């Protein structure tokens, strides 16, 4: 683990109580995605067809309005739950009492004053050790309630102090002459899974001056924010920091002994608050119109972003004037009306009349420019069927009213017709020797966009099934070039980190976040390895048909997939095909005999793995030395793996695969596996080192990305690959302010993104590079620059779990919103405008411009560019409509 050490100056006094404040941005149902009316395709003035997904009917409870009678007109009411996020700020502190107590013990105290279930995840380093590895402390040093974690760490709960008004602490006692050089730790909030670290690294408290372990905690170093799952720490900037009196004989930071010290840090944790909105619809007998009433307990300004539809068309429309007071027209596609504060100050309300010709009302609630509250049940815009008044006649039991059916075929029919015309046009050019490749690429991109739009209409889980089917064997209908490549509009979320297995109930915990991830705009979630495994994280698989793992049971896994499908999100299984741990030993005592349904012998192990005495053929890739490497050239191995993948697709319901360590075997075998299992989307982890000269990263990384592209090509393009090249170049560009690296010699993106964008899965962090492993952590404090890059560029972007469930969420949600609103996809066109020392700027699809870096930049030209997002060293503009 990565750590830093040293002594901290004292800050006397008691930490003040936690204070609360709303956190801006999008959370859970506070959707970063602007409502669909803002993203739809125009069909005629004042009316639009919903682009992307069809708005689903709201699923809230329906109740008759008490006291409704024939004179007042029939009425019904729906109450929807809402959830917002607010931040809780407080203090964390570290104290070393260097003077022995009555028992001859010195002690380290770690505490905080924010309510929660706090855990100290810690280990020690000994005198004379180099590097950043942890060891478990001796048993006499472990406080009561400590639990060992693997062989390197201990987890100890913080206990609430009596009569302390919510202060939590843990004490670690040690002998003054201890051989332990330092205590290393991170704080974890168990209920949220948040990890709180020191400047993106582990805290290190030195106990001996002989330890050479890195930057000392408390030295003249800025301590900044590192995102945990839902929180972060930063140094308290108060002016009262003073060192404690030095122990006699001590020499401070540079000497052989250590002083006592005390230091505080600001700690920020996110919490959710529950609200509601109630919509009541009545028949106004005097005007023969419908009276619509909104009521919510959300304080402050609340805007309803709304529209209507007629004849069950599910097409947003603006009703004619007069509109309610304080109403604005939004881009000629929807109305935005400010709700009025209620007389008692407890929320807001609004009522207005609608003509009886309208059959439905769409709406979302807008709290600020980028905070949109949508339906928690399905992540969609709210929809109220207005025709239920006529169906009811009187206030009868709404459960007896049949839900309205929506013909999705009619919505997709025009799109499919457009695709047919494009395919016919493309086919007519195939025989020509001189082809316009640019034109063909444009046509393919348009086909992909339209196919994604048609698909998304059918993907809504709450709309009734289509009555009219489409003949998928029709040769005039565009089909994906191959299985495993998706629609081009995917946004992927890695649904776990390195510690997720510890609860034993991760599938249940992740399932609770499905609606939130859907509302944020994610279309795919990558779930952890599901099989029985020697390692708890799942990457040392043993019995592939045993799906009871440290993440949960097989039934919980199947329920997780079902929940995500109901939320409109596809699920990738993490398939480890390169290696497998054996259950039995051979006659020489070597573990290379397998059990379970795949009861292979040593012929399934490659011959050139020196550790496992395989009798198979030589490996077709690089060896993974911790477990037997599987020989994929054996037909019985391939047949068994294809059968297993197909079983996983059918039994669990996986939609595709994340393939682990694909550098270990030939991509042609992957092609066989994907053609057999027919995934919707697949991505391989082809990971190796970038090119360096004398420790400096080379500007030209063509050789590195060529190896990744060669693997993709060996799969016949059936899978994408994580764009490790782009991640590495982003590291160097941001860390060293060398943004010129983000353009290759031909003026294109320098990673796989620049050569084969439709197969490039871009990312800045994952469970290996970040989390508690931190093997290659993205530059601290620059994560939003990284996401501003990958979420505006072509390729398929992937967001890490720890980032989306942290204080970074509002901005990441904003970027996703922009990407979806502008229909940026994996093949979008990019024009690099600037690539200089402190500035990178690019234009995407001629409708979006972004910049990262400290240097100033503004778009030029006659177009009207509007700022859509901005922050520390990043800015994004959209072309004004």
C-alpha positions in Angstrom: 0.0 0.0 0.0 1.1 3.5 -0.8 1.8 5.7 2.3 3.6 8.8 3.6 5.1 9.4 7.0 6.2 12.1 9.5 5.1 14.2 12.5 2.2 16.6 12.6 2.0 20.0 14.4 -0.5 20.2 17.2 -3.9 21.9 16.8 -5.3 22.4 20.4 -9.0 22.4 21.0 -12.0 20.3 20.3 -13.3 19.8 16.8 -16.6 21.7 16.3 -19.8 19.8 15.7 -20.6 18.7 12.1 -22.4 21.1 10.0 -24.7 20.3 7.1 -25.2 21.8 3.7 -26.7 20.8 0.4 -24.3 19.4 -2.2 -25.0 20.6 -5.6 -25.2 18.4 -8.7 -26.9 15.1 -9.5 -27.4 12.3 -7.1 -29.4 9.1 -7.3 -32.7 10.2 -8.9 -31.3 13.7 -9.0 -30.5 12.9 -12.6 -27.5 14.5 -14.3 -29.3 13.6 -17.5 -31.5 16.5 -18.7 -35.1 15.3 -19.2 -35.8 13.6 -22.4 -37.7 16.5 -23.8 -34.4 18.4 -23.8 -32.7 15.6 -25.8 -35.3 14.7 -28.4 -35.5 14.8 -32.1 -37.7 17.6 -33.5 -40.5 16.5 -35.7 -42.5 19.7 -36.0 -42.7 23.0 -34.4 -43.8 22.8 -30.8 -43.8 19.0 -30.8 -40.9 16.6 -30.5 -40.3 12.8 -30.7 -38.5 11.4 -27.7 -35.0 10.5 -28.8 -33.4 7.6 -27.0 -35.6 5.9 -24.5 -39.3 6.1 -24.3 -40.6 7.8 -21.2 -42.0 5.1 -18.9 -45.2 5.3 -17.0 -44.6 6.4 -13.4 -45.0 3.6 -10.9 -46.0 5.5 -7.7 -49.0 4.6 -5.6 -52.3 5.9 -6.8 -55.0 7.1 -4.3 -58.4 8.7 -4.8 -58.6 12.2 -3.4 -60.7 12.3 -0.2 -63.9 14.2 -0.5 -64.1 14.1 -4.3 -67.7 14.1 -5.5 -69.7 14.5 -8.6 -69.9 18.3 -8.1 -66.1 18.7 -7.7 -65.4 16.3 -10.5 -63.6 12.9 -10.3 -60.0 13.1 -9.1 -57.0 10.9 -8.4 -53.6 11.6 -6.8 -50.1 10.1 -7.1 -47.4 10.5 -4.6 -43.8 9.9 -5.7 -40.8 9.5 -3.4 -37.8 11.7 -4.1 -34.3 11.6 -2.7 -31.7 14.3 -2.6 -28.1 14.3 -1.3 -26.6 16.6 1.3 -23.2 16.8 2.7 -22.2 16.6 6.3 -18.9 18.3 7.3 -16.9 17.6 10.4 -13.4 16.9 11.6 -11.0 13.9 11.7 -7.9 14.0 13.9 -4.7 12.1 14.5 -2.8 12.4 17.8 0.4 10.7 19.0 1.0 10.7 22.8 4.7 10.0 22.9 5.1 10.1 26.7 4.4 6.7 28.2 1.3 6.3 30.4 1.1 4.6 33.8 1.4 1.2 32.0 4.5 2.3 30.1 2.7 2.6 26.8 2.7 5.3 24.2 -0.4 5.6 22.0 -1.8 6.8 18.7 -5.3 8.1 18.7 -7.5 8.5 15.5 -10.9 10.0 15.7 -13.7 11.9 13.9 -17.0 13.7 14.8 -19.2 12.7 11.8 -21.9 10.2 12.6 -21.3 6.8 11.0 -19.9 3.3 11.4 -16.2 4.1 11.2 -13.4 1.5 10.7 -9.7 2.0 11.0 -8.0 -0.1 8.2 -4.4 -0.2 9.3 -1.1 -2.0 9.3 2.6 -1.3 10.4 6.0 -1.0 8.9 9.2 -2.1 10.7 12.6 -0.4 11.1 14.9 -0.8 8.2 12.1 -1.7 5.7 12.0 0.1 2.4 9.0 0.7 0.2 5.3 0.9 1.1 4.2 -2.7 2.0 2.2 -3.2 5.2 2.5 -5.9 7.9 0.0 -6.9 10.5 0.8 -5.5 14.0 1.6 -7.9 16.8 -1.4 -9.2 18.7 -0.7 -7.1 21.9 -0.9 -3.9 19.8 -4.4 -4.7 18.4 -7.3 -3.0 20.2 -10.3 -4.9 21.2 -12.6 -5.8 18.3 -9.9 -5.8 15.7 -10.3 -8.2 12.8 -7.3 -9.4 10.6 -7.6 -8.6 6.8 -5.6 -11.0 4.7 -2.0 -11.1 5.9 -1.2 -7.4 5.8 -3.8 -5.3 7.7 -6.2 -5.0 10.6 -9.6 -3.4 10.8 -10.6 -1.8 14.1 -13.9 -0.1 14.8 -13.9 3.4 16.2 -16.0 3.6 19.4 -18.2 6.6 20.3 -16.8 8.4 23.3 -19.1 8.7 26.4 -20.5 12.2 26.9 -18.7 13.4 23.7 -21.6 14.6 21.6 -20.8 12.3 18.7 -17.0 11.9 18.8 -15.5 8.6 17.7 -12.0 7.4 18.5 -9.7 4.4 18.6 -6.5 4.1 20.5 -3.5 2.0 19.5 -0.9 1.5 22.3 2.7 0.6 21.7 6.0 0.4 23.6 8.4 3.3 23.4 11.2 1.1 22.2 9.0 -0.7 19.6 10.8 -2.0 16.4 7.8 -0.7 14.5 8.8 2.3 12.4 5.3 3.6 11.3 1.6 2.9 11.5 -0.2 3.1 8.2 -3.9 3.6 7.9 -7.0 4.7 6.0 -10.4 5.5 7.4 -13.5 3.6 6.2 -17.1 4.4 6.7 -18.7 1.0 6.8 -22.3 2.0 5.9 -21.4 3.8 2.7 -18.1 2.0 1.8 -16.3 5.4 1.7 -12.5 5.3 2.0 -10.8 8.5 3.4 -7.1 8.9 2.6 -4.3 11.4 2.8 -3.8 13.2 -0.6 -4.7 10.0 -2.5 -2.3 7.9 -0.4 -2.5 6.1 2.9 -1.8 8.0 6.2 1.5 7.1 7.7 2.4 8.0 11.3 6.1 7.6 12.1 7.1 6.0 15.4 10.8 5.9 14.7 13.2 8.3 12.9 15.0 5.3 11.4 12.2 4.6 9.1 12.6 5.8 5.5 9.2 5.4 4.1 8.3 8.6 2.2 6.7 12.0 2.8 5.9 12.4 6.6 2.4 13.2 7.6 2.4 16.7 9.2 5.5 18.0 7.3 5.2 21.1 5.2 3.1 19.3 2.6 -0.4 20.3 1.5 -3.0 17.8 2.4 -5.7 17.9 -0.2 -8.9 16.0 -1.2 -8.9 12.4 -2.3 -12.3 11.0 -3.1 -13.4 8.1 -1.1 -16.6 6.3 -2.0 -18.8 9.0 -0.6 -16.4 11.5 1.0 -13.0 13.0 1.3 -10.5 14.6 3.6 -8.6 17.8 3.5 -6.3 19.7 5.8 -7.8 22.1 8.3 -6.6 25.5 7.2 -7.0 27.1 10.6 -4.3 29.3 12.0 -4.0 27.6 15.4 -1.7 24.7 14.4 1.2 24.4 16.8 3.7 21.6 17.5 3.5 20.0 20.9 6.5 20.1 23.2 9.2 17.8 21.8 10.2 14.7 23.8 13.5 15.3 25.5 16.2 14.0 23.2 14.0 14.2 20.2 15.1 16.0 17.1 11.9 16.6 15.2 11.3 15.7 11.6 14.9 15.1 10.6 16.1 13.3 13.7 16.1 9.8 15.1 13.1 10.2 17.3 9.6 11.5 17.0 7.7 14.2 18.8 4.1 13.9 19.9 1.7 15.7 17.6 -1.9 16.4 16.9 -3.5 17.4 13.6 -7.1 17.9 12.3 -8.6 17.4 8.9 -11.9 18.4 7.4 -14.0 15.4 6.6 -17.0 15.5 4.2 -19.6 12.7 4.0 -22.6 12.5 1.8 -26.1 11.6 3.1 -29.5 11.3 1.5 -32.7 13.1 2.5 -36.2 11.9 1.6 -38.8 14.1 -0.1 -41.9 13.7 -2.1 -44.0 15.2 -4.9 -47.7 14.6 -5.2 -49.7 15.2 -8.4 -53.5 15.5 -8.2 -55.7 15.6 -11.3 -59.4 16.7 -11.1 -62.1 17.4 -13.6 -63.1 21.1 -13.5 -66.8 20.9 -14.3 -67.0 24.7 -14.9 -64.4 24.9 -17.6 -64.6 21.2 -18.7 -60.8 21.1 -18.4 -58.5 19.2 -16.1 -57.1 20.8 -13.0 -53.5 19.6 -12.3 -52.0 20.3 -8.8 -48.4 19.8 -7.7 -47.3 19.6 -4.1 -43.8 18.9 -2.8 -42.0 19.3 0.5 -38.7 20.3 -1.1 -37.6 23.7 0.3 -36.2 26.5 -1.8 -36.7 27.1 -5.5 -38.2 24.2 -7.4 -39.0 24.3 -11.2 -41.2 21.8 -12.9 -39.9 21.0 -16.4 -43.0 19.7 -18.2 -44.9 18.9 -21.4 -48.0 17.1 -22.5 -48.9 14.5 -25.1 -52.1 13.5 -26.9 -53.5 10.2 -28.3 -51.0 8.2 -26.2 -48.3 9.2 -28.7 -45.7 9.6 -25.9 -44.5 12.7 -27.9 -43.7 15.8 -25.9 -45.8 18.9 -26.8 -46.1 22.4 -25.5 -49.7 23.3 -24.7 -50.8 26.7 -26.1 -50.9 29.8 -24.0 -51.9 31.0 -21.5 -49.3 29.2 -19.4 -49.0 29.3 -15.6 -47.3 32.3 -14.1 -43.5 32.3 -14.0 -43.4 29.9 -17.0 -40.6 29.9 -19.6 -40.4 28.0 -22.8 -37.3 25.7 -22.9 -35.9 25.4 -26.5 -39.4 25.2 -28.0 -39.6 21.7 -26.6 -40.9 22.0 -23.0 -42.1 24.4 -20.4 -40.4 25.3 -17.1 -42.6 26.7 -14.4 -41.4 27.9 -11.0 -43.5 26.4 -8.1 -44.8 28.8 -5.5 -43.7 28.6 -1.9 -46.5 27.4 0.4 -47.9 29.7 3.0 -46.5 27.7 5.9 -43.1 27.7 4.2 -42.9 23.9 4.1 -42.3 23.3 0.4 -43.9 24.4 -2.8 -47.0 23.9 -4.8 -48.7 24.8 -8.1 -52.0 24.3 -9.9 -53.1 25.0 -13.5 -55.7 23.9 -16.1 -55.1 21.7 -19.1 -57.4 21.1 -22.1 -59.2 17.7 -22.1 -57.6 16.8 -25.5 -54.3 15.8 -23.8 -53.9 12.3 -22.7 -50.7 12.5 -20.7 -48.4 14.8 -18.7 -44.6 14.5 -18.5 -42.5 16.2 -15.9 -39.3 16.3 -14.0 -38.3 18.5 -11.1 -35.4 20.9 -11.5 -33.5 22.2 -8.5 -30.7 23.9 -10.3 -29.0 23.9 -13.7 -27.7 20.4 -13.4 -29.9 18.8 -10.7 -33.0 17.0 -12.0 -35.2 14.8 -9.9 -36.8 11.9 -11.8 -38.8 8.8 -11.1 -37.0 6.7 -8.5 -38.9 3.6 -9.6 -37.4 3.4 -13.1 -35.0 6.4 -13.6 -37.4 7.8 -16.2 -39.2 11.1 -16.5 -42.5 11.1 -14.5 -45.6 10.4 -16.6 -49.2 11.0 -15.5 -52.0 9.5 -17.6 -54.7 12.1 -17.8 -57.3 9.8 -19.4 -57.8 8.0 -16.2 -60.4 10.6 -15.2 -62.6 9.4 -18.1 -61.8 5.7 -17.3 -62.8 6.2 -13.7 -65.9 8.3 -14.0 -66.0 8.4 -10.2 -63.4 7.9 -7.5 -63.1 4.1 -7.9 -60.3 1.8 -7.2 -57.5 2.7 -9.6 -56.1 -0.8 -9.4 -59.0 -1.9 -11.6 -58.1 0.5 -14.4 -56.0 -1.0 -17.2 -52.7 0.7 -17.8 -52.3 2.5 -21.1 -50.4 0.6 -23.7 -47.9 2.3 -25.9 -47.1 1.0 -29.4 -43.3 1.1 -29.5 -43.4 -0.3 -33.1 -45.0 2.9 -34.3 -42.2 5.0 -32.6 -39.4 2.9 -34.0 -41.0 2.3 -37.5 -39.8 5.6 -38.9 -36.3 5.0 -37.6 -36.1 1.5 -39.1 -37.2 2.9 -42.4 -34.4 5.5 -42.3 -31.9 2.7 -41.6 -33.2 0.6 -44.6 -32.7 3.6 -46.9 -29.2 4.2 -45.6 -28.2 0.5 -46.0 -29.6 0.4 -49.5 -27.6 3.5 -50.4 -24.4 2.0 -48.8 -24.8 -1.3 -50.6 -25.2 0.3 -54.0 -21.7 1.8 -53.6 -20.0 -1.5 -52.7 -19.3 -2.4 -56.2 -17.6 0.8 -57.1 -13.8 0.7 -57.2 -13.4 4.4 -56.1 -15.3 4.6 -52.9 -15.8 7.7 -50.9 -14.6 6.4 -47.5 -15.6 9.5 -45.7 -19.1 9.3 -47.0 -19.3 5.6 -46.1 -18.1 6.3 -42.6 -20.7 9.0 -42.2 -23.4 6.6 -43.3 -22.2 3.9 -40.9 -22.2 6.4 -38.1 -25.7 7.5 -38.9 -26.9 3.8 -39.1 -25.3 3.2 -35.7 -27.0 6.3 -34.2 -30.4 5.4 -35.6 -30.1 1.7 -34.5 -29.2 2.8 -31.0 -32.2 5.1 -30.9 -34.6 2.3 -32.2 -33.1 -0.1 -29.7 -33.5 2.2 -26.8 -37.2 2.6 -27.5 -37.6 -1.1 -27.0 -35.3 -1.4 -24.0 -37.7 0.3 -21.5 -38.8 -2.4 -19.0 -42.1 -0.8 -18.0 -43.7 -0.4 -21.4 -45.8 -3.3 -22.8 -44.2 -5.6 -25.4 -44.4 -4.7 -29.0 -47.3 -6.2 -30.9 -45.7 -6.0 -34.4 -42.4 -7.8 -34.7 -39.4 -6.9 -36.9 -37.9 -9.6 -39.1 -34.3 -9.6 -38.0 -33.3 -11.8 -40.9 -34.4 -9.2 -43.4 -31.2 -8.4 -45.3 -32.2 -4.8 -45.8 -32.1 -4.1 -42.0 -28.8 -2.9 -40.6 -27.2 -5.3 -38.2 -24.1 -4.9 -35.9 -20.9 -5.8 -37.7 -20.4 -8.5 -35.1 -21.5 -9.5 -31.6 -20.0 -7.8 -28.6 -19.8 -4.2 -29.8 -23.0 -2.7 -28.5 -24.8 0.2 -30.1 -22.0 2.8 -29.8 -23.8 4.9 -27.2 -22.8 2.8 -24.2 -21.6 4.4 -20.9 -20.1 1.9 -18.6 -19.9 1.9 -14.8 -17.5 -0.5 -13.0 -19.8 -1.7 -10.2 -17.3 -2.7 -7.5 -13.8 -1.9 -6.1 -11.1 -4.1 -4.5 -12.8 -4.2 -1.1 -16.4 -4.9 -2.3 -16.2 -8.6 -1.4 -15.7 -7.9 2.3 -19.4 -7.5 3.2 -20.4 -10.8 1.7 -23.5 -9.1 0.4 -22.2 -7.0 -2.4 -24.8 -8.2 -4.9 -27.5 -7.0 -2.6 -25.8 -3.7 -1.9 -25.1 -3.0 -5.6 -28.7 -3.8 -6.6 -29.9 -1.0 -4.4 -27.9 1.4 -6.6 -29.4 0.3 -9.9 -32.1 3.0 -10.2 -29.5 5.6 -9.2 -27.1 4.5 -11.9 -29.9 4.4 -14.5 -31.0 7.9 -13.6 -27.4 9.1 -14.0 -27.3 7.8 -17.6 -25.3 4.6 -17.3 -26.3 1.8 -19.8 -24.0 -1.0 -18.7 -22.6 -2.1 -15.3 -19.5 -4.3 -15.0 -20.1 -6.7 -12.1 -17.3 -8.6 -10.2 -16.0 -12.1 -11.0 -18.9 -14.5 -9.9 -17.2 -17.8 -9.5 -15.8 -19.8 -6.6 -12.2 -18.4 -6.1 -9.1 -19.0 -4.1 -8.8 -15.2 -3.7 -11.8 -13.4 -2.2 -11.8 -10.8 -5.0 -12.6 -13.5 -7.5 -9.6 -13.4 -9.9 -8.2 -16.8 -8.9 -11.2 -18.9 -10.1 -11.6 -22.6 -9.2 -15.0 -24.2 -9.8 -16.5 -22.1 -12.6 -20.0 -23.6 -12.2 -20.1 -22.7 -8.5 -21.4 -19.1 -8.4 -21.5 -18.7 -4.7 -18.7 -16.3 -4.1 -17.6 -13.7 -1.5 -19.9 -11.2 -3.3 -23.0 -13.2 -2.6 -24.9 -16.3 -3.6 -26.0 -17.4 -7.0 -29.6 -16.5 -6.3 -28.5 -13.0 -5.2 -26.5 -12.7 -8.4 -29.5 -13.6 -10.6 -31.6 -11.2 -8.6 -29.0 -8.4 -9.2 -29.0 -9.0 -12.9 -32.8 -8.9 -12.9 -32.9 -5.6 -11.0 -30.5 -4.0 -13.4 -32.4 -5.2 -16.4 -35.6 -3.7 -14.9 -33.7 -0.4 -14.5 -32.7 -0.6 -18.2 -29.1 -1.4 -17.6 -27.2 -4.3 -19.1 -24.8 -6.4 -17.0 -21.3 -7.6 -17.9 -19.9 -10.6 -16.1 -16.1 -10.6 -15.2 -14.9 -13.8 -17.0 -11.4 -15.0 -16.0 -10.5 -17.4 -18.8 -6.7 -17.2 -18.8 -6.0 -19.2 -15.6 -7.8 -21.5 -13.2 -6.8 -22.8 -9.7 -6.7 -26.6 -9.4 -8.6 -28.6 -6.8 -6.2 -31.6 -6.7 -2.5 -32.4 -6.9 -0.8 -34.8 -9.4 1.6 -37.5 -8.5 4.4 -35.0 -8.1 2.4 -32.9 -5.6 1.7 -30.2 -8.2 -1.7 -28.6 -8.2 -2.8 -29.1 -11.8 -5.8 -31.4 -11.6 -9.2 -29.8 -11.7 -12.6 -30.8 -10.2 -16.2 -29.9 -10.6 -18.1 -30.0 -13.8 -14.9 -29.1 -15.8 -12.8 -31.9 -14.4 -9.7 -31.3 -16.5 -6.4 -33.0 -16.1 -2.9 -31.5 -16.7 -3.5 -31.5 -20.5 -5.5 -28.3 -19.9 -2.4 -26.5 -18.6 0.2 -25.0 -21.0 3.5 -26.8 -21.2 5.7 -23.8 -20.8 4.4 -22.7 -17.4 7.4 -23.9 -15.2 5.3 -23.9 -12.0 2.5 -26.3 -12.9 3.9 -29.1 -15.1 1.3 -28.9 -17.8 1.1 -31.4 -20.6 -0.7 -29.1 -23.0 0.8 -27.1 -25.9 2.9 -24.0 -25.4 1.1 -20.8 -24.3 -0.3 -18.5 -27.0 0.4 -15.5 -24.8 2.1 -14.4 -21.6 2.0 -16.5 -18.5 0.2 -15.6 -15.3 2.5 -17.2 -12.7 0.2 -17.3 -9.7 -2.1 -20.1 -11.1 -2.1 -22.7 -13.9 -2.4 -21.1 -17.3 -5.1 -22.8 -19.4 -4.2 -24.2 -22.8 -6.9 -22.8 -25.1 -5.6 -24.7 -28.1 -7.2 -27.8 -26.6 -10.5 -28.5 -28.2 -12.0 -29.9 -25.0 -11.1 -26.8 -23.1 -12.6 -24.5 -25.7 -15.8 -26.5 -25.9 -16.2 -26.5 -22.1 -15.6 -22.7 -21.9 -18.0 -22.0 -24.7 -20.6 -24.1 -22.9 -19.9 -22.4 -19.6 -20.3 -18.9 -21.1 -23.5 -19.8 -22.8 -24.8 -21.3 -19.5 -23.9 -18.0 -17.8 -25.8 -16.0 -20.4 -28.9 -18.2 -20.0 -28.8 -19.0 -16.3 -27.6 -15.7 -14.8 -28.7 -13.4 -17.6 -25.4 -11.7 -18.3 -25.5 -9.4 -21.4 -21.7 -9.6 -22.0 -18.2 -10.0 -20.7 -15.3 -8.1 -19.2 -12.4 -10.5 -20.1 -9.6 -10.6 -17.6 -5.9 -10.8 -18.6 -6.4 -11.4 -22.3 -2.7 -10.9 -22.9 -2.3 -14.5 -21.7 -4.0 -16.2 -24.7 -4.5 -15.5 -28.4 -7.4 -13.2 -29.4 -8.6 -15.8 -32.0 -9.8 -18.0 -29.1 -11.7 -15.0 -27.8 -13.4 -14.7 -31.2 -14.6 -18.3 -30.8 -15.9 -17.7 -27.3 -17.8 -14.6 -28.3 -19.3 -16.0 -31.4 -20.6 -18.9 -29.3 -22.0 -16.8 -26.4 -23.2 -13.8 -28.5 -22.7 -11.0 -26.0 -24.2 -7.6 -26.5 -20.9 -6.0 -25.4 -17.5 -7.4 -24.5 -14.2 -5.7 -23.5 -10.8 -7.3 -22.8 -8.1 -6.2 -20.4 -4.9 -6.1 -22.5 -2.5 -4.6 -20.1 1.3 -4.0 -20.6 3.8 -1.3 -20.1 4.0 1.9 -22.2 7.2 3.0 -23.8 9.8 4.8 -21.7 13.3 6.1 -22.4 15.6 6.6 -19.3 12.5 6.8 -17.1 10.7 9.4 -19.3 7.5 8.4 -21.1 8.0 8.5 -24.9 5.8 10.9 -26.9 5.2 8.2 -29.5 3.1 5.3 -28.0 2.2 3.7 -31.4 3.9 0.5 -30.5 1.9 0.2 -27.3 -1.5 0.9 -28.8 -0.6 -1.3 -31.8 -0.3 -4.3 -29.4 -3.8 -3.6 -28.1 -5.2 -3.1 -31.7 -3.5 -6.4 -32.8 -5.4 -8.2 -30.0 -8.7 -6.6 -31.0 -8.0 -7.5 -34.6 -7.3 -11.1 -33.6 -10.8 -11.3 -32.1 -12.1 -10.2 -35.5 -13.3 -7.0 -33.9 -15.8 -9.0 -31.7 -14.6 -7.2 -28.6 -13.3 -3.9 -27.5 -10.3 -3.3 -25.2 -9.6 -1.0 -22.3 -7.5 1.9 -23.7 -4.5 1.6 -21.4 -2.6 3.8 -23.8 -4.9 6.8 -23.3 -4.8 6.4 -19.5 -1.0 6.4 -19.4 -0.8 9.4 -21.7 -3.4 11.3 -19.6 -1.2 10.6 -16.5 1.9 12.2 -18.0 0.0 15.1 -19.6 -1.8 16.1 -16.5 0.9 15.4 -13.9 3.7 17.1 -15.8 1.6 19.8 -17.6 2.5 18.3 -20.9 -0.9 18.5 -22.7 0.9 18.4 -26.0 1.0 14.6 -25.5 -2.7 14.4 -26.2 -2.3 14.8 -29.9 -0.2 12.3 -32.0 2.0 13.2 -35.0 -1.1 13.2 -37.2 -3.2 15.4 -35.0 -5.3 12.6 -33.7 -5.8 11.2 -30.1 -2.7 9.3 -29.2 -4.3 6.1 -27.8 -6.4 3.3 -29.2 -9.0 6.1 -29.2 -7.2 7.6 -32.2 -7.0 4.5 -34.3 -10.1 2.3 -33.5 -12.4 4.4 -31.4 -15.4 2.1 -31.7 -13.3 -0.6 -29.9 -11.7 1.7 -27.3 -13.1 1.5 -23.8 -11.6 4.6 -22.1 -11.1 4.9 -18.4 -9.1 6.7 -15.8 -9.3 4.3 -12.8 -10.3 0.8 -11.9 -10.1 -1.7 -9.0 -6.4 -2.4 -9.8 -5.1 1.1 -10.4 -7.1 2.8 -7.7 -9.2 1.6 -4.7 -7.1 0.3 -1.9 -4.5 -1.3 -4.3 -3.5 2.0 -5.9 -1.1 0.3 -8.4 -1.4 3.2 -10.8 -3.6 5.9 -9.3 -4.8 8.7 -11.5 -3.1 12.1 -10.7 -4.6 13.4 -7.4 -7.1 16.2 -7.8 -7.2 15.9 -11.6 -9.9 13.2 -11.9 -12.4 15.6 -13.3 -10.1 16.7 -16.1 -9.7 13.0 -16.9 -13.5 12.5 -17.0 -14.0 15.7 -19.0 -11.8 14.1 -21.6 -13.2 10.6 -21.8 -16.8 11.5 -21.4 -16.7 14.1 -24.3 -14.5 12.1 -26.7 -15.4 9.1 -28.9 -14.8 5.6 -27.6 -16.9 4.0 -24.8 -16.2 5.7 -21.5 -16.1 3.7 -18.2 -16.5 5.3 -14.8 -15.0 3.8 -11.6 -17.4 2.9 -8.8 -15.4 4.9 -6.2 -15.7 8.0 -8.3 -19.3 8.0 -9.1 -20.2 7.4 -5.5 -18.1 10.3 -4.2 -18.1 14.1 -4.1 -17.1 13.8 -7.8 -20.6 12.6 -8.7 -22.3 16.0 -9.6 -19.6 16.8 -12.2 -19.4 13.3 -13.6 -23.2 13.3 -13.9 -23.0 16.6 -15.6 -20.5 15.3 -18.2 -22.7 12.2 -18.8 -25.7 14.5 -19.3 -23.8 16.5 -21.9 -22.6 13.4 -23.7 -26.2 12.0 -23.9 -27.7 15.3 -24.8 -25.3 15.9 -27.7 -25.5 12.2 -28.7 -21.8 11.7 -28.6 -21.0 8.1 -29.4 -18.0 5.8 -29.9 -17.4 6.9 -33.5 -17.9 10.6 -33.0 -15.6 12.9 -35.0 -13.0 14.8 -33.2 -10.9 17.8 -34.2 -8.1 18.7 -31.9 -7.9 22.5 -31.7 -5.0 22.9 -29.2 -2.4 20.6 -27.8 0.2 22.7 -26.0 2.1 22.6 -22.7 -0.8 23.7 -20.4 -3.8 23.4 -22.7 -5.7 20.8 -24.7 -8.9 21.7 -26.6 -11.0 19.7 -29.0 -14.2 19.9 -30.9 -16.4 16.9 -31.1 -19.0 16.3 -33.8 -19.0 20.1 -34.5 -21.5 20.6 -31.6 -19.3 20.4 -28.5 -16.0 21.9 -27.5 -14.0 21.0 -24.4 -10.7 22.1 -22.9 -8.5 20.9 -20.1 -5.4 22.5 -18.6 -4.6 25.7 -16.7 -4.2 28.0 -19.8 -7.2 30.1 -20.9 -9.2 29.1 -23.9 -12.4 30.2 -25.5 -14.1 29.0 -28.7 -13.8 31.2 -31.8 -15.9 31.6 -34.9 -19.4 32.8 -35.7 -21.1 30.0 -33.8 -22.8 30.7 -30.5 -21.1 28.5 -27.9 -22.7 28.2 -24.5 -20.8 27.0 -21.4 -22.3 23.6 -20.2 -19.8 22.7 -17.5 -16.7 24.2 -16.0 -14.4 23.7 -13.0 -10.7 23.6 -12.0 -8.8 23.4 -15.3 -11.7 22.2 -17.4 -14.5 23.7 -19.4 -17.1 22.4 -21.9 -19.2 24.3 -24.4 -22.3 23.3 -26.3 -23.5 24.8 -29.6 -26.5 26.9 -28.8 -29.6 25.7 -30.7 
